[in-house]
Amino acid sequence: MKKYQNLGLAILRIGISILMMRHGFEKFQELFISAEPVKFWMFTGKMAWVMLFLAMFGELIAPIFIILGYKTRWAAVPAVITMAVAAFLYHAGHPIEKMEHSLLYFIGFMTVLLCGPGEWSVDGKK
């Protein structure tokens, strides 16, 4: 049974991280490649780039660590926080259909945070 648990944890952490990285890469492009001034939800001016950077970190950098299974629980924290902000603040008052993707990512990364990466990871090698 343990073999299948490790397989399940690997599929979860790698799959959800790969899907999340697309969103993080869009933010990376907006921060570092786009010539347009940074505009990010409810924040204007100097704070917009800070908030966009934090979201990019939670959606691009943290998932890289989660895929590798390196410092996985620590890396899951910014991903969980980013998705909590997206679901419960950005989409607050929206119908559940608008919150659904953020909630699914939140649940997936929260599971990784609570369960860890499993043995098929850098953290799992002892």
C-alpha positions in Angstrom: 0.0 0.0 0.0 2.8 2.4 0.8 4.1 2.2 -2.8 0.8 3.5 -4.0 0.7 6.3 -1.4 4.1 7.5 -2.6 2.9 7.3 -6.2 -0.2 9.3 -5.3 1.7 12.0 -3.5 4.2 12.3 -6.4 1.3 12.6 -9.0 -0.4 15.2 -6.8 2.6 17.4 -6.1 4.0 17.2 -9.7 0.7 17.5 -11.5 -0.7 20.4 -9.5 2.6 22.3 -9.6 3.0 21.9 -13.4 -0.6 23.3 -13.9 0.1 26.2 -11.5 3.4 27.2 -13.2 1.5 28.4 -16.3 -0.1 31.1 -14.1 3.2 32.0 -12.5 4.9 32.3 -15.8 2.3 34.8 -17.0 3.1 36.9 -13.9 6.8 36.5 -14.5 6.4 37.9 -18.0 4.4 40.8 -16.7 7.0 41.6 -14.1 10.2 41.1 -16.1 9.4 41.1 -19.8 6.4 43.4 -20.4 7.1 47.1 -21.1 3.7 48.0 -19.7 3.5 49.4 -16.1 2.6 46.7 -13.6 -1.1 46.5 -12.8 -2.2 43.9 -10.2 -5.5 43.5 -8.4 -6.4 46.4 -6.2 -2.8 47.6 -5.9 -1.5 50.5 -7.9 1.8 52.3 -8.1 4.7 51.0 -6.0 2.9 48.2 -4.3 1.6 46.5 -7.4 5.0 45.0 -8.4 5.6 43.7 -4.8 2.2 41.9 -4.8 2.7 40.6 -8.3 6.2 39.3 -7.3 4.7 37.5 -4.3 2.0 35.9 -6.4 4.6 34.9 -9.0 6.8 33.3 -6.3 3.8 31.3 -5.0 2.8 30.2 -8.5 6.2 29.7 -10.3 9.1 29.4 -7.9 7.5 27.4 -5.1 6.0 24.8 -7.5 9.5 24.2 -8.9 10.6 23.2 -5.4 7.5 21.1 -4.9 8.0 19.2 -8.2 11.5 18.3 -7.1 10.3 17.5 -3.6 12.9 19.7 -2.1 11.9 21.6 1.1 8.4 20.7 0.0 6.4 21.7 3.0 8.2 25.0 3.2 7.6 25.6 -0.6 3.9 24.7 -0.2 3.3 27.5 2.2 3.6 30.4 -0.3 1.5 28.4 -2.8 -1.2 27.8 -0.2 -1.2 31.5 0.8 -1.3 32.7 -2.8 -4.3 30.4 -3.5 -6.1 31.4 -0.3 -5.7 35.1 -1.2 -7.0 34.3 -4.7 -10.0 32.3 -3.5 -11.0 34.1 -0.4 -10.0 37.8 -1.1 -9.8 38.3 -4.9 -12.9 36.1 -5.6 -14.8 37.1 -2.4 -18.4 37.6 -3.3 -18.1 35.9 -6.7 -20.1 32.8 -7.4 -18.4 29.4 -6.7 -17.6 29.0 -10.4 -15.2 31.9 -10.2 -13.5 30.5 -7.0 -13.3 26.9 -8.1 -9.9 26.9 -9.7 -8.3 28.7 -6.8 -10.0 26.4 -4.3 -8.8 23.3 -6.2 -5.2 24.6 -6.2 -5.6 25.6 -2.5 -6.8 22.1 -1.6 -4.0 20.4 -3.6 -1.2 22.5 -2.1 -2.7 22.2 1.4 -2.6 18.4 1.0 1.0 18.6 -0.1 1.7 20.8 2.9 0.1 18.4 5.4 1.2 15.1 3.9 4.6 16.0 2.6 6.2 14.9 -0.7 6.4 11.2 -0.1 9.5 9.0 -0.6 9.8 9.7 -4.3 11.3 13.1 -3.7 14.6 14.8 -2.7 13.2 15.2 0.8 12.2 11.5 0.8 15.8 10.3 0.1 17.5 9.6 3.4 
